[in-house]
Amino acid sequence: MLFRVLLTSVFHPSKKITNTRDYGLLPFLLFLLFLSWHNGVIMRQNIAFLSHDQNISGHLYCPEKFKAPLPVVILCHTFCGVKDWLLPSYAIFFAQNGYAALTFDYRGFGQSQGESGRFNTERQVEDILAAIDYIKCLDFIDADRIALWGSFFGGANAIVAAACDKRVKCLIAQLPFADGSQLLTHTLTEADERRFYQTLARMQNKKVTTGREMVVPISKVLTDSASADFYKEHREQFPSLGIKIPYLSTAEILSLKPEQYIKDITAPILLVGAEHDAVNPAGAIKRLYDLAQEPKKLHTETGAAHYEMYSGKCFLRCAKQQQAWLDQYC
């Protein structure tokens, strides 16, 4: 290997991480190796902070050489994701361009504490706010320049968090949906949708009467085939994706409606969509854009499908758009 990314701890520079799984999808590897060779070493520190008395596991990426204080981007991962999956590519890109970047596992997922597989959108927003509490107390971080970044479910959570916390200087929401109920049902036939709600009602009644609930693989909750296939494809490389979650997590998704929050955000908002996104309902991101306050921008990646936004040329073009937004507003 000609080049090697050395992700070293901020406070333990002797520690070197060469596990290529940390960089996200493999098509990025050569690109990230080139960036590291060309622009210098990226430092990564294992960190932890508390959210409602439970330990949250995270990674903090920084450029090797920087002038404090650094602006920071807090990255919020997608549905039942973990900090080592999909996020490192963006975190490394931002760190190469002069920002600290924080990734973390929500409670109940990855290496964080909490009930395993318990998907709860309110708790996840609490974890994002706890990440803000943590990061603003670091002496080398500029507490007045905190950006939130989220993709898909992370984008939806970031919208809710930014509406609740005015410490967010700017927001980037990639592939967010506007309404969780539309997300889960827009690909279903009328008959399938009816059966879906009937099954959900039976499961809710079972939990009330017996205290028990059915757990299923992540791919059984997301109803579109692209998402199910994508999670299955990466489960071997990222075993944490093999976690089982309560089927009633669908009720949490149904209740998540970022469109009810985005109008309350005063921070500049960049919304990033994919032209051929078959996962999100058609027009969802445009509806969010129309509801958002200025300053705002909608970037639609031409020719891209939903899960192509994390790799190759689509990733690079979107990352550059997002970096420009950060440089302008954070």
C-alpha positions, -999 to +999 in steps of 0.1 A: +000+000+000+016+033-011-002+055+014-016+048+048-041+069+067-029+072+103-059+081+125-041+089+157-056+099+190-055+136+198-040+129+232-023+096+224-003+102+192+014+069+194-018+050+187-023+043+150-055+029+135-051+011+102-084-009+101-098+000+067-134-007+079-132+026+097-134+046+065-168+036+054-174+021+020-144+006+002-146+027-030-135+057-009-103+041+004-079+052-023-095+087-023-091+090+015-056+076+014-047+103-012-062+130+009-043+119+040-010+118+021-017+151+004-030+172+033-015+155+063-025+131+090-060+131+105-062+125+142-090+105+157-097+102+194-120+078+211-143+098+233-173+093+256-199+115+271-231+111+291-267+113+279-292+109+306-266+090+328-257+065+301-224+064+283-222+074+247-193+062+226-179+085+199-149+094+177-135+129+174-116+137+142-093+166+139-066+178+115-032+171+128-021+207+127-047+233+135-050+267+152-075+265+181-103+270+185-117+247+158-153+248+144-170+215+147-194+193+128-215+168+147-225+140+124-258+121+131-260+086+115-289+070+097-315+044+109-299+021+134-264+030+121-231+031+140-203+057+140-179+035+120-204+030+091-209+056+063-200+086+086-161+084+086-158+094+049-176+127+056-159+132+090-124+127+074-133+151+045-144+178+070-113+173+091-091+176+060-107+210+055-101+225+089-130+213+110-133+189+140-159+162+133-177+142+160-194+109+153-212+088+179-235+059+186-270+066+198-280+049+231-287+012+225-266+009+194-229+003+186-207+007+217-230+030+236-249+020+267-287+016+268-313-010+260-299-029+229-318-021+197-343+003+214-351+028+186-365+060+201-364+092+182-369+114+213-339+097+230-318+101+198-324+139+198-315+139+234-282+122+225-275+149+199-281+176+224-258+158+248-231+157+221-235+195+218-231+199+256-199+177+254-183+193+224-188+229+235-168+223+267-136+213+249-111+241+251-099+236+215-134+238+201-151+271+191-184+268+211-200+295+188-193+275+156-212+242+160-228+226+129-251+196+128-249+172+099-273+142+094-282+118+067-316+101+062-329+095+097-299+114+110-310+143+089-345+141+103-331+140+139-308+169+132-337+190+120-356+183+153-324+190+173-316+223+155-352+235+161-348+228+199-313+242+204-302+276+192-265+267+198-265+251+163-248+276+140-257+259+108-274+227+096-268+202+068-296+176+063-288+150+036-316+128+023-341+138+051-377+128+050-406+152+059-431+127+074-423+093+089-457+079+080-453+088+044-417+073+045-430+039+056-461+037+034-454+054+001-441+022-016-470+001-003-502-008-021-535+002-004-540-033+007-504-037+020-508-004+039-539-016+055-523-049+066-493-029+079-514-008+103-534-039+113-501-057+122-489-027+141-521-025+161-518-062+170-482-057+182-491-027+203-520-047+219-497-076+226-472-053+244-500-038+265-515-072+275-483-093+278-455-068+282-437-086+254-429-074+219-415-090+188-379-081+177-369-083+140-338-075+118-334-039+107-342-049+071-377-060+082-386-025+095-376-004+065-402-013+039-384-004+006-363-030-011-333-006-016-329+000+021-333-037+030-307-047+004-283-020+015-284-031+052-280-067+043-251-059+020-231-042+048-241-064+077-211-088+074-186-060+073-204-041+102-218-068+126-235-041+146-261-039+118-271-074+126-289-061+158-326-069+162-350-041+170-386-041+183-411-042+154-429-014+173-400+008+162-422+014+132-445+034+155-416+057+164-409+062+127-445+071+120-444+098+147-413+115+134-423+145+114-394+169+107-417+191+086-433+202+119-400+215+132-380+229+103-399+262+102-386+269+137-349+267+128-331+300+125-298+286+115-288+284+078-300+251+063-285+231+035-308+203+023-292+177+001-312+153-020-307+127-047-324+130-081-334+093-082-342+088-045-367+059-044-364+055-006-379+089+004-413+100-008-413+121-040-413+158-031-405+153+005-372+173+005-387+201-016-415+204+010-389+207+038-371+234+017-403+254+012-410+253+049-375+264+060-365+299+068-338+318+049-309+314+045-314+280+029-303+260-001-315+228-018-288+208-036-301+178-057-274+154-068-281+148-105-284+112-115-279+098-079-299+072-061-304+073-024-276+050-013-251+063-039-247+095-018-222+078+004-196+067-022-177+077-053-183+108-073-217+115-057-200+116-023-172+139-034-195+164-051-219+165-022-191+168+004-177+198-015-211+214-016-215+208+022-180+221+029-187+253+010-219+258+031-199+253+063-172+278+052-199+303+045-221+300+076-203+281+104 
